[in-house]
């Protein structure tokens, strides 16, 4: 029996997985649980209902459908998916590039 192995970064995530921890209310444990059930991108998260998300991460103390709604995980994920260039959410947080000019002599 062969098992397909996915490449992961040093953080243990798939290289194509979005960083869910930038969504207010999602920490490393919830992110890991979401990844374990096959949810890796903001687009996937944004396509789910709060009830579906709560069911996917069931068993985490204090995590309810109401909390997911209040913190607007779905809305945040949809905005991040819309603004994401590729699957690297770090591009969203890039600092502006500084252009240095020198006087012509």
N, C-alpha and C positions, 0 to 999 in steps of 0.2 A: 504494500500500500504506500503510494507516494503522497507527500504532502507539499503543496506549493508554499514556498517561503517568500514573503514579501520583504523587499528592502526597506529598512527603517533608518531614520536619521539617528543621531546620537541621543535624541530625546525619546526614542522608542516609537515615534510616530512614523507613518508612511510618508515618504517624501512629498507625495501629492496631497496630503491631508492639510486642511486649513487649521489654523490655531484657534480652536474654539474658546480658549481662555481669554481672548480679547472681547468676548461677549460678556457683558455685565451679568454676573450670577453663575457663570460656568467656571469651575475650577478644574484642576488636574484629574480628580476622581471622576467627575461627570464626563469630562472629555474622553477619558479612557473607556468608560462605560459606553459612550456613544460610538467610539471607534470599534469596540468589541462587537457591537450589533450591526456594523457595516455603514455607519454614518460618518463620513470623512470630510464633507465639504459644506460650506455655508449654503450652497444651493440646495443640497439634500436637507439640511436642517430647516431651511426656510420653507421647504415644501411640506413639512410635517405640521400637524396640528399640535397644540400644547398637550393634549391628551395622549397623542402618539409618542411625544417626547417623554412624558412622564412614565408611560408604560415601558419605554425602552430602557429607562434608568431606574426602574422600580427597585425599592429596597434602600435607597439613599435617604437617610433620615432628614426630614424637613423639606424634601423636594416634592412639591405637589404641582398639579396642573395650575392652580391658582398662582403659585409663586412664579411659574414659567410665564404666565400671562402678565402678571404685574411687572416682571422684569423685561418683558417683551423680547424674549429670545428669538421668536420667529421674525419679528420686525427687524431686529438687529442683524440677524443672519441674512435676511433678504437685502438689506442695505449693503452689507459687506460683500455679498455675492455680486451685486450690481456694480460696485466700485472696484472689485478685485480685477487686477490684470494678471491673468493666468491663475495659478492656484497658490500663489505666495502672498498671504495677507500682510507680510512684512512690508511689501511695497506700498501699502496704504499708509503706513506710518513713517515713510521715508522723510528725512529732513530735506528742505530745499537745498539745491546745489548752489554753492557760492562761486561767482565768477570773478576772477581777479584780472584786472587790466593794468598794464604798465604804460607809463607815458612814453610816447615816441621821442627819441632823442635825436 
